[in-house]
Amino acid sequence: MGTKEFWKKLRERANCSVRAVSFCLNISYFDAYSRLESLGRKKSCGFNLSPHKDKLGLITRPELSCRQFDKILPELSNGRYIIFVSGHYFAVVNGVVINNLKTKMKCRVKMVYELLS
């Protein structure tokens, strides 16, 4: 990949799913980008991880869903997770929130995905 293409991908919009997968799976942004692209993700478009969770080695944790994020964060202190809130994905790794936006701690969690170890 050339330098120009590298920076184009990095400036892409609607890439929160790529970033979340990258941090959760502990792989580079570009490996995550390629993986999601192979699953049907289009450039600069949002992507629903739910139908592809098995292929990414993720399981759902529905018992943590439909709650405020600040209430479930203590339960995410061990492991690698992807959190879905309204229109946005971000990662939590061993209790550390890794996010490219300012997500409010009181936001409602729609789904939690955990990486199988």
C-alpha positions in Angstrom: 0.0 0.0 0.0 1.4 3.4 -1.0 1.6 6.4 1.3 -1.2 8.2 -0.4 -3.6 5.2 0.0 -2.5 4.8 3.6 -3.5 8.4 4.6 -6.7 8.1 2.6 -7.8 5.1 4.6 -6.8 6.8 7.9 -8.9 9.8 7.2 -11.9 7.7 6.3 -15.2 8.6 7.9 -17.6 6.2 9.6 -14.8 3.9 10.6 -15.6 3.3 14.3 -16.2 -0.4 13.6 -12.7 -0.7 12.1 -11.1 1.0 15.1 -13.1 -1.0 17.6 -12.2 -4.3 15.9 -8.5 -3.2 15.7 -8.3 -2.5 19.4 -10.4 -5.5 20.5 -8.6 -8.0 18.4 -5.2 -6.3 19.0 -4.5 -6.1 15.3 -3.4 -3.1 13.2 -6.0 -0.7 11.8 -5.3 -1.9 8.3 -5.7 -5.6 9.2 -9.0 -4.8 10.8 -9.9 -2.7 7.7 -9.1 -5.6 5.4 -11.0 -8.1 7.6 -14.2 -6.0 7.6 -13.9 -5.2 3.9 -13.8 -9.0 3.2 -17.0 -9.3 5.2 -18.7 -6.6 3.0 -17.9 -3.3 4.6 -17.9 -0.4 2.1 -15.5 2.5 2.3 -16.7 5.4 4.5 -19.9 3.6 5.4 -21.1 2.3 8.7 -21.0 -1.5 9.3 -23.1 -3.8 11.4 -20.8 -6.2 13.3 -23.6 -8.4 14.6 -24.0 -10.8 11.7 -20.3 -11.2 11.5 -19.5 -11.7 15.2 -18.7 -15.4 14.9 -16.2 -14.8 12.1 -14.4 -12.2 14.3 -14.3 -14.5 17.3 -16.8 -12.5 19.3 -19.7 -13.5 21.4 -22.6 -11.3 22.5 -23.2 -10.5 26.1 -26.9 -9.6 26.1 -27.1 -9.5 29.9 -24.9 -6.3 29.8 -27.1 -4.6 27.1 -29.9 -2.1 27.7 -28.0 -0.6 30.6 -26.1 2.6 31.2 -22.4 2.3 30.2 -21.1 3.6 33.5 -23.1 0.8 35.3 -21.5 -2.0 33.2 -17.9 -0.6 33.0 -16.8 -2.3 36.3 -17.9 -5.7 34.8 -15.6 -5.1 31.8 -12.4 -4.9 33.9 -11.0 -8.2 32.5 -11.1 -9.0 28.8 -11.5 -7.4 25.4 -14.9 -6.0 24.4 -16.6 -4.0 21.6 -19.5 -1.8 22.8 -22.3 -0.7 20.5 -24.2 2.5 21.5 -26.5 4.4 19.2 -24.7 4.5 15.8 -21.2 4.0 17.3 -18.8 1.2 18.2 -15.8 1.5 20.6 -13.5 -0.9 22.4 -12.9 -1.6 26.1 -9.8 -3.5 26.9 -9.3 -4.6 30.5 -11.5 -1.8 31.8 -9.8 0.9 29.7 -12.2 2.7 27.3 -10.6 3.2 23.8 -12.8 5.5 21.8 -12.3 8.1 19.0 -15.4 10.1 20.1 -16.5 11.5 23.4 -19.0 8.9 24.5 -21.1 9.9 27.5 -20.7 7.5 30.4 -24.5 7.6 30.9 -25.3 6.5 27.4 -27.5 3.4 26.9 -25.6 0.3 25.7 -27.3 -1.5 22.8 -24.9 -4.5 22.6 -21.7 -5.8 24.2 -19.4 -8.2 22.2 -16.7 -10.1 24.0 -13.6 -11.6 22.4 -13.3 -15.3 23.0 -9.9 -16.0 24.4 
